[in-house]
Amino acid sequence: MARVFNFSAGPSILPESVLKKAASEMLDYQNSGQSVMEMSHRSKVFESIIKSCESLLREVMNIPDNYKVLFLQGGASSQFAMIPLNLMNGSGKADFVITGQWANKAYQEASRYGQANVVASSKDKTFSYIPELDKSKFTPDADYFHICLNNTIYGTRFAELPDTGDVPLVADISSCILSEPIDVSKFGLLYAGAQKNMAPAGLTVVIIREDLIGKARYITPTMLNYKTHSENDSMYNTPPCYQIYICKLVLEWIRDEIGGLEKMKELNEKKAKILYDYLDSSKLFRGTAEKKYRSLMNVPFVTGSEELDAEFVKEAAARGFVNLKGHRSVGGMRASIYNAMPIEGVEKLVEFMKEFEAKHA
Ligand SMILES: *Cc1c(COP(=O)(O)O)cnc(C)c1O
Protein backbone atom coordinates (compact mmCIF):
# COMPACT_ATOMS: atom_id res chain seq x y z
CA MET A 1 0.00 0.00 0.00
CA ALA A 2 1.33 3.42 -0.96
CA ARG A 3 -0.10 6.51 0.68
CA VAL A 4 0.25 9.79 -1.19
CA PHE A 5 1.13 13.19 0.25
CA ASN A 6 -2.28 14.83 0.23
CA PHE A 7 -2.27 18.64 0.07
CA SER A 8 -6.06 18.96 -0.21
CA ALA A 9 -7.69 22.07 1.27
CA GLY A 10 -10.52 19.96 2.65
CA PRO A 11 -11.62 17.30 3.29
CA SER A 12 -8.00 16.77 4.02
CA ILE A 13 -5.27 14.58 5.39
CA LEU A 14 -5.73 12.93 8.80
CA PRO A 15 -2.91 11.67 11.03
CA GLU A 16 -1.90 8.17 9.99
CA SER A 17 -1.88 6.91 13.57
CA VAL A 18 -5.50 8.08 13.94
CA LEU A 19 -6.54 6.18 10.82
CA LYS A 20 -4.76 3.08 12.08
CA LYS A 21 -6.42 3.29 15.47
CA ALA A 22 -9.82 3.77 13.84
CA ALA A 23 -9.14 0.80 11.59
CA SER A 24 -8.20 -1.39 14.55
CA GLU A 25 -11.43 -0.43 16.32
CA MET A 26 -13.62 -0.56 13.24
CA LEU A 27 -15.39 -3.86 13.88
CA ASP A 28 -15.33 -3.90 17.66
CA TYR A 29 -15.04 -0.65 19.58
CA GLN A 30 -13.59 -1.41 23.01
CA ASN A 31 -15.36 -4.73 23.46
CA SER A 32 -18.76 -3.32 22.57
CA GLY A 33 -18.94 -5.78 19.68
CA GLN A 34 -19.93 -2.92 17.38
CA SER A 35 -18.43 -0.22 15.25
CA VAL A 36 -18.89 3.36 16.48
CA MET A 37 -20.84 3.83 13.22
CA GLU A 38 -23.44 1.34 14.32
CA MET A 39 -24.09 2.12 17.96
CA SER A 40 -26.92 4.12 19.46
CA HIS A 41 -25.99 7.72 20.17
CA ARG A 42 -27.85 7.29 23.47
CA SER A 43 -25.68 4.36 24.54
CA LYS A 44 -23.28 4.61 27.50
CA VAL A 45 -20.35 3.82 25.25
CA PHE A 46 -21.11 6.66 22.81
CA GLU A 47 -21.86 9.01 25.67
CA SER A 48 -18.34 8.45 26.90
CA ILE A 49 -16.94 9.19 23.40
CA ILE A 50 -18.73 12.54 23.02
CA LYS A 51 -17.93 13.54 26.61
CA SER A 52 -14.24 12.82 26.18
CA CYS A 53 -14.18 14.59 22.81
CA GLU A 54 -15.54 17.71 24.48
CA SER A 55 -13.26 17.54 27.51
CA LEU A 56 -10.22 16.94 25.27
CA LEU A 57 -11.13 19.94 23.12
CA ARG A 58 -11.53 22.05 26.26
CA GLU A 59 -8.18 20.86 27.55
CA VAL A 60 -6.23 21.20 24.28
CA MET A 61 -7.71 24.63 23.39
CA ASN A 62 -7.86 25.82 26.97
CA ILE A 63 -11.53 26.81 26.63
CA PRO A 64 -12.83 28.83 29.61
CA ASP A 65 -15.74 27.42 31.65
CA ASN A 66 -18.15 30.13 30.53
CA TYR A 67 -18.06 28.82 26.96
CA LYS A 68 -20.17 25.99 25.56
CA VAL A 69 -18.83 23.54 23.01
CA LEU A 70 -21.43 22.40 20.48
CA PHE A 71 -21.06 19.52 18.02
CA LEU A 72 -23.32 20.36 15.09
CA GLN A 73 -23.84 19.57 11.41
CA GLY A 74 -24.41 21.64 8.30
CA GLY A 75 -20.80 22.74 7.86
CA ALA A 76 -19.29 26.13 8.51
CA SER A 77 -21.63 27.39 5.78
CA SER A 78 -24.72 26.83 7.96
CA GLN A 79 -23.13 29.04 10.59
CA PHE A 80 -23.30 31.94 8.12
CA ALA A 81 -27.09 31.88 8.78
CA MET A 82 -27.14 30.45 12.28
CA ILE A 83 -24.97 33.25 13.67
CA PRO A 84 -27.24 36.13 12.54
CA LEU A 85 -30.38 34.21 13.49
CA ASN A 86 -29.03 33.78 17.01
CA LEU A 87 -27.02 36.94 17.58
CA MET A 88 -28.32 39.68 15.26
CA ASN A 89 -31.27 40.35 17.50
CA GLY A 90 -30.29 43.44 19.49
CA SER A 91 -29.51 46.40 17.24
CA GLY A 92 -29.86 44.09 14.25
CA LYS A 93 -26.45 45.23 12.98
CA ALA A 94 -23.17 43.40 12.47
CA ASP A 95 -19.72 44.26 11.08
CA PHE A 96 -17.72 42.24 8.56
CA VAL A 97 -14.17 42.24 7.21
CA ILE A 98 -14.16 40.83 3.69
CA THR A 99 -10.94 38.88 3.33
CA GLY A 100 -12.12 36.24 0.90
CA GLN A 101 -14.97 34.11 -0.34
CA TRP A 102 -15.90 32.60 3.00
CA ALA A 103 -15.95 35.95 4.78
CA ASN A 104 -18.04 37.33 1.93
CA LYS A 105 -20.53 34.48 2.18
CA ALA A 106 -20.90 35.11 5.92
CA TYR A 107 -21.57 38.77 5.11
CA GLN A 108 -24.06 38.07 2.34
CA GLU A 109 -26.02 35.60 4.41
CA ALA A 110 -26.18 37.98 7.37
CA SER A 111 -27.49 40.72 5.03
CA ARG A 112 -30.69 38.70 4.76
CA TYR A 113 -31.36 39.13 8.45
CA GLY A 114 -30.22 42.61 9.34
CA GLN A 115 -27.87 45.48 8.61
CA ALA A 116 -24.55 43.95 7.63
CA ASN A 117 -21.78 46.51 7.38
CA VAL A 118 -18.48 46.06 5.51
CA VAL A 119 -15.68 47.55 7.61
CA ALA A 120 -12.91 46.74 5.13
CA SER A 121 -12.17 44.48 2.17
CA SER A 122 -9.09 43.20 0.35
CA LYS A 123 -10.98 42.33 -2.81
CA ASP A 124 -9.01 44.96 -4.79
CA LYS A 125 -5.95 42.68 -4.81
CA THR A 126 -7.63 39.27 -5.00
CA PHE A 127 -7.65 38.99 -1.20
CA SER A 128 -3.86 38.64 -1.09
CA TYR A 129 -3.64 40.63 2.15
CA ILE A 130 -5.57 41.50 5.32
CA PRO A 131 -6.82 45.11 5.16
CA GLU A 132 -5.95 47.69 7.81
CA LEU A 133 -8.95 48.34 10.02
CA ASP A 134 -10.17 51.85 10.79
CA LYS A 135 -11.94 51.75 14.14
CA SER A 136 -14.09 54.74 13.26
CA LYS A 137 -15.84 52.47 10.76
CA PHE A 138 -16.84 49.94 13.40
CA THR A 139 -20.53 49.97 14.39
CA PRO A 140 -20.50 50.75 18.14
CA ASP A 141 -23.78 48.96 18.87
CA ALA A 142 -23.24 45.99 16.52
CA ASP A 143 -24.50 42.62 17.74
CA TYR A 144 -21.26 41.07 16.56
CA PHE A 145 -18.12 41.63 14.49
CA HIS A 146 -17.22 38.84 12.05
CA ILE A 147 -13.84 37.81 10.68
CA CYS A 148 -12.47 34.77 8.90
CA LEU A 149 -9.25 34.16 10.83
CA ASN A 150 -7.49 32.06 8.20
CA ASN A 151 -8.46 32.45 4.57
CA THR A 152 -8.23 28.97 3.12
CA ILE A 153 -8.43 29.97 -0.53
CA TYR A 154 -6.07 32.96 -0.52
CA GLY A 155 -3.58 31.77 2.10
CA THR A 156 -3.79 34.78 4.41
CA ARG A 157 -4.48 35.09 8.09
CA PHE A 158 -5.06 37.86 10.59
CA ALA A 159 -1.70 38.56 12.23
CA GLU A 160 -3.52 40.38 15.03
CA LEU A 161 -7.11 40.49 16.16
CA PRO A 162 -9.30 43.58 15.77
CA ASP A 163 -10.12 45.30 19.05
CA THR A 164 -13.91 45.32 19.04
CA GLY A 165 -14.41 46.42 22.65
CA ASP A 166 -17.71 45.10 23.98
CA VAL A 167 -18.91 43.91 20.58
CA PRO A 168 -18.52 40.11 20.47
CA LEU A 169 -15.85 39.02 18.01
CA VAL A 170 -17.03 36.06 15.91
CA ALA A 171 -14.49 34.09 13.88
CA ASP A 172 -14.58 31.39 11.25
CA ILE A 173 -11.59 29.23 12.20
CA SER A 174 -12.38 26.30 9.92
CA SER A 175 -8.91 26.06 8.43
CA CYS A 176 -6.77 27.04 11.42
CA ILE A 177 -8.48 25.48 14.45
CA LEU A 178 -5.98 23.40 16.47
CA SER A 179 -3.03 24.65 14.39
CA GLU A 180 -1.74 26.87 17.20
CA PRO A 181 -2.95 28.17 20.57
CA ILE A 182 -5.78 30.68 20.44
CA ASP A 183 -7.08 32.88 23.26
CA VAL A 184 -10.72 31.81 23.27
CA SER A 185 -11.65 34.51 25.79
CA LYS A 186 -11.08 37.18 23.10
CA PHE A 187 -14.05 35.84 21.14
CA GLY A 188 -17.79 35.65 21.57
CA LEU A 189 -18.09 32.75 19.16
CA LEU A 190 -15.71 30.53 17.20
CA TYR A 191 -16.79 28.03 14.58
CA ALA A 192 -15.19 25.49 12.30
CA GLY A 193 -16.14 22.88 9.77
CA ALA A 194 -14.16 19.88 11.05
CA GLN A 195 -12.94 18.57 7.71
CA LYS A 196 -9.76 20.69 7.57
CA ASN A 197 -7.96 20.00 10.81
CA MET A 198 -10.17 17.92 13.10
CA ALA A 199 -12.13 15.07 11.58
CA PRO A 200 -13.88 13.86 8.43
CA ALA A 201 -16.56 16.09 6.86
CA GLY A 202 -19.93 16.19 8.61
CA LEU A 203 -19.06 17.74 11.97
CA THR A 204 -19.17 21.46 12.75
CA VAL A 205 -17.76 22.70 16.03
CA VAL A 206 -19.09 25.87 17.68
CA ILE A 207 -17.50 27.40 20.77
CA ILE A 208 -19.82 30.06 22.17
CA ARG A 209 -19.77 32.32 25.21
CA GLU A 210 -22.74 31.38 27.39
CA ASP A 211 -24.28 34.85 27.55
CA LEU A 212 -24.73 34.79 23.75
CA ILE A 213 -27.03 31.79 23.95
CA GLY A 214 -30.79 32.31 24.25
CA LYS A 215 -31.08 35.46 22.16
CA ALA A 216 -32.32 33.90 18.94
CA ARG A 217 -35.11 35.41 16.89
CA TYR A 218 -38.52 33.83 17.31
CA ILE A 219 -38.48 32.54 13.73
CA THR A 220 -35.22 30.62 14.26
CA PRO A 221 -35.77 26.95 13.42
CA THR A 222 -35.34 24.76 16.50
CA MET A 223 -32.39 22.99 14.90
CA LEU A 224 -30.65 26.29 14.18
CA ASN A 225 -30.99 27.62 17.71
CA TYR A 226 -27.79 27.35 19.78
CA LYS A 227 -29.98 26.99 22.88
CA THR A 228 -31.44 23.74 21.58
CA HIS A 229 -28.02 22.15 21.27
CA SER A 230 -26.58 23.72 24.37
CA GLU A 231 -29.43 22.51 26.59
CA ASN A 232 -29.19 19.01 25.15
CA ASP A 233 -25.40 18.60 25.18
CA SER A 234 -25.36 18.38 21.36
CA MET A 235 -27.74 15.40 21.58
CA TYR A 236 -31.07 17.04 20.69
CA ASN A 237 -31.02 14.84 17.62
CA THR A 238 -28.55 12.28 16.31
CA PRO A 239 -25.12 13.91 16.24
CA PRO A 240 -22.45 12.98 13.63
CA CYS A 241 -21.24 10.12 15.84
CA TYR A 242 -18.36 8.75 13.81
CA GLN A 243 -16.91 12.20 13.11
CA ILE A 244 -17.02 12.99 16.81
CA TYR A 245 -15.18 9.75 17.50
CA ILE A 246 -12.45 10.58 14.96
CA CYS A 247 -12.25 14.10 16.36
CA LYS A 248 -11.59 12.56 19.78
CA LEU A 249 -8.76 10.46 18.30
CA VAL A 250 -7.29 13.53 16.58
CA LEU A 251 -7.37 15.44 19.87
CA GLU A 252 -5.66 12.54 21.65
CA TRP A 253 -3.02 12.60 18.92
CA ILE A 254 -2.44 16.34 19.43
CA ARG A 255 -2.25 16.02 23.19
CA ASP A 256 -0.35 12.76 23.56
CA GLU A 257 1.77 12.37 20.41
CA ILE A 258 2.40 16.00 19.46
CA GLY A 259 2.40 17.44 22.98
CA GLY A 260 -0.29 20.14 22.71
CA LEU A 261 -0.91 23.26 20.66
CA GLU A 262 2.37 25.08 21.46
CA LYS A 263 4.22 22.10 19.97
CA MET A 264 1.73 21.89 17.12
CA LYS A 265 2.45 25.52 16.32
CA GLU A 266 6.22 24.94 16.34
CA LEU A 267 5.82 22.07 13.91
CA ASN A 268 3.48 24.05 11.68
CA GLU A 269 5.85 27.01 11.63
CA LYS A 270 8.72 24.76 10.73
CA LYS A 271 6.76 23.18 7.88
CA ALA A 272 5.50 26.50 6.52
CA LYS A 273 9.00 28.00 6.68
CA ILE A 274 10.44 25.24 4.50
CA LEU A 275 7.92 26.01 1.79
CA TYR A 276 7.93 29.82 2.09
CA ASP A 277 11.74 30.00 2.18
CA TYR A 278 11.90 28.03 -1.02
CA LEU A 279 9.17 30.13 -2.68
CA ASP A 280 11.07 33.31 -1.74
CA SER A 281 14.31 32.01 -3.26
CA SER A 282 12.80 30.40 -6.34
CA LYS A 283 13.05 32.00 -9.77
CA LEU A 284 10.13 29.97 -11.08
CA PHE A 285 7.57 29.84 -8.27
CA ARG A 286 6.25 32.63 -6.11
CA GLY A 287 3.77 32.82 -3.25
CA THR A 288 0.68 34.95 -3.92
CA ALA A 289 -0.12 36.16 -0.37
CA GLU A 290 1.61 39.20 1.14
CA LYS A 291 4.36 38.06 3.49
CA LYS A 292 3.00 39.75 6.58
CA TYR A 293 -0.28 37.87 6.35
CA ARG A 294 0.89 34.46 5.22
CA SER A 295 -1.12 31.52 6.47
CA LEU A 296 0.51 28.64 8.32
CA MET A 297 -1.98 26.23 6.80
CA ASN A 298 -2.68 27.13 3.17
CA VAL A 299 0.08 28.17 0.79
CA PRO A 300 -1.00 29.37 -2.67
CA PHE A 301 1.71 29.83 -5.31
CA VAL A 302 2.10 30.30 -9.06
CA THR A 303 4.72 30.07 -11.78
CA GLY A 304 3.27 32.93 -13.78
CA SER A 305 2.35 30.63 -16.65
CA GLU A 306 -0.95 28.78 -16.62
CA GLU A 307 0.52 26.10 -18.84
CA LEU A 308 3.44 25.47 -16.51
CA ASP A 309 1.10 25.48 -13.51
CA ALA A 310 -0.99 22.76 -15.09
CA GLU A 311 2.08 20.76 -15.99
CA PHE A 312 3.39 21.06 -12.45
CA VAL A 313 0.12 19.89 -10.90
CA LYS A 314 0.01 16.92 -13.26
CA GLU A 315 3.62 15.86 -12.73
CA ALA A 316 3.35 16.34 -8.98
CA ALA A 317 0.32 14.05 -8.84
CA ALA A 318 2.19 11.39 -10.79
CA ARG A 319 4.91 11.58 -8.13
CA GLY A 320 2.46 11.20 -5.24
CA PHE A 321 1.87 14.87 -4.32
CA VAL A 322 -1.87 15.21 -4.83
CA ASN A 323 -4.54 17.93 -4.69
CA LEU A 324 -2.13 20.78 -5.41
CA LYS A 325 -4.36 22.58 -7.90
CA GLY A 326 -5.23 26.07 -6.66
CA HIS A 327 -8.74 27.36 -6.14
CA ARG A 328 -10.28 28.48 -9.42
CA SER A 329 -10.49 32.10 -8.21
CA VAL A 330 -6.70 32.34 -7.71
CA GLY A 331 -5.41 29.79 -10.21
CA GLY A 332 -2.00 28.20 -9.88
CA MET A 333 -1.31 25.89 -6.99
CA ARG A 334 -2.16 25.64 -3.32
CA ALA A 335 -0.46 23.38 -0.81
CA SER A 336 -2.58 22.93 2.30
CA ILE A 337 -0.23 21.82 5.03
CA TYR A 338 -2.59 21.09 7.88
CA ASN A 339 -1.57 19.56 11.21
CA ALA A 340 -1.52 16.02 9.87
CA MET A 341 0.93 16.78 7.02
CA PRO A 342 4.31 15.45 8.13
CA ILE A 343 7.42 17.60 7.70
CA GLU A 344 8.69 14.95 5.32
CA GLY A 345 5.76 15.69 2.99
CA VAL A 346 6.75 19.35 2.72
CA GLU A 347 10.46 18.56 2.37
CA LYS A 348 9.79 16.12 -0.45
CA LEU A 349 7.42 18.54 -2.15
CA VAL A 350 10.12 21.23 -2.10
CA GLU A 351 12.66 18.74 -3.49
CA PHE A 352 10.28 18.01 -6.32
CA MET A 353 9.67 21.73 -6.92
CA LYS A 354 13.43 22.31 -7.16
CA GLU A 355 13.71 19.52 -9.67
CA PHE A 356 10.82 21.00 -11.68
CA GLU A 357 12.41 24.44 -11.53
CA ALA A 358 15.77 23.12 -12.76
CA LYS A 359 14.06 21.44 -15.69
CA HIS A 360 12.21 24.63 -16.67
CA ALA A 361 14.97 27.17 -16.02
C1 LIG B 1 -13.96 25.10 4.12
C2 LIG B 1 -14.35 26.39 4.71
C3 LIG B 1 -15.70 26.77 4.85
C4 LIG B 1 -16.84 25.93 4.34
O1 LIG B 1 -17.02 24.86 5.17
P1 LIG B 1 -18.24 23.84 4.94
O2 LIG B 1 -18.08 22.97 6.15
O3 LIG B 1 -18.00 23.15 3.65
O4 LIG B 1 -19.50 24.61 4.95
C5 LIG B 1 -15.97 27.97 5.47
N1 LIG B 1 -14.99 28.76 5.93
C6 LIG B 1 -13.69 28.43 5.80
C7 LIG B 1 -12.65 29.35 6.33
C8 LIG B 1 -13.33 27.24 5.20
O5 LIG B 1 -12.04 26.91 5.07
Ligand as a Chemical Component Dictionary entry (heavy atoms), coordinates in Angstrom:
data_LIG
# 
_chem_comp.id                   LIG 
_chem_comp.type                 NON-POLYMER 
_chem_comp.pdbx_formal_charge   0 
_chem_comp.three_letter_code    LIG 
# 
loop_
_chem_comp_atom.comp_id 
_chem_comp_atom.atom_id 
_chem_comp_atom.alt_atom_id 
_chem_comp_atom.type_symbol 
_chem_comp_atom.charge 
_chem_comp_atom.model_Cartn_x 
_chem_comp_atom.model_Cartn_y 
_chem_comp_atom.model_Cartn_z 
_chem_comp_atom.pdbx_ordinal 
LIG C1 C1 C 0 -13.961 25.104 4.116 1  
LIG C2 C2 C 0 -14.346 26.393 4.712 2  
LIG C3 C3 C 0 -15.696 26.775 4.851 3  
LIG C4 C4 C 0 -16.836 25.931 4.341 4  
LIG O1 O1 O 0 -17.025 24.861 5.166 5  
LIG P1 P1 P 0 -18.237 23.841 4.939 6  
LIG O2 O2 O 0 -18.083 22.967 6.150 7  
LIG O3 O3 O 0 -17.996 23.145 3.648 8  
LIG O4 O4 O 0 -19.502 24.611 4.945 9  
LIG C5 C5 C 0 -15.972 27.968 5.470 10 
LIG N1 N1 N 0 -14.995 28.764 5.927 11 
LIG C6 C6 C 0 -13.693 28.429 5.803 12 
LIG C7 C7 C 0 -12.650 29.345 6.335 13 
LIG C8 C8 C 0 -13.333 27.237 5.203 14 
LIG O5 O5 O 0 -12.043 26.914 5.074 15 
# 
loop_
_chem_comp_bond.comp_id 
_chem_comp_bond.atom_id_1 
_chem_comp_bond.atom_id_2 
_chem_comp_bond.value_order 
_chem_comp_bond.pdbx_ordinal 
LIG C1 C2 SING 1  
LIG C2 C3 SING 2  
LIG C2 C8 DOUB 3  
LIG C3 C4 SING 4  
LIG C3 C5 DOUB 5  
LIG C4 O1 SING 6  
LIG O1 P1 SING 7  
LIG P1 O2 DOUB 8  
LIG P1 O3 SING 9  
LIG P1 O4 SING 10 
LIG C5 N1 SING 11 
LIG N1 C6 DOUB 12 
LIG C6 C7 SING 13 
LIG C6 C8 SING 14 
LIG C8 O5 SING 15 
# 
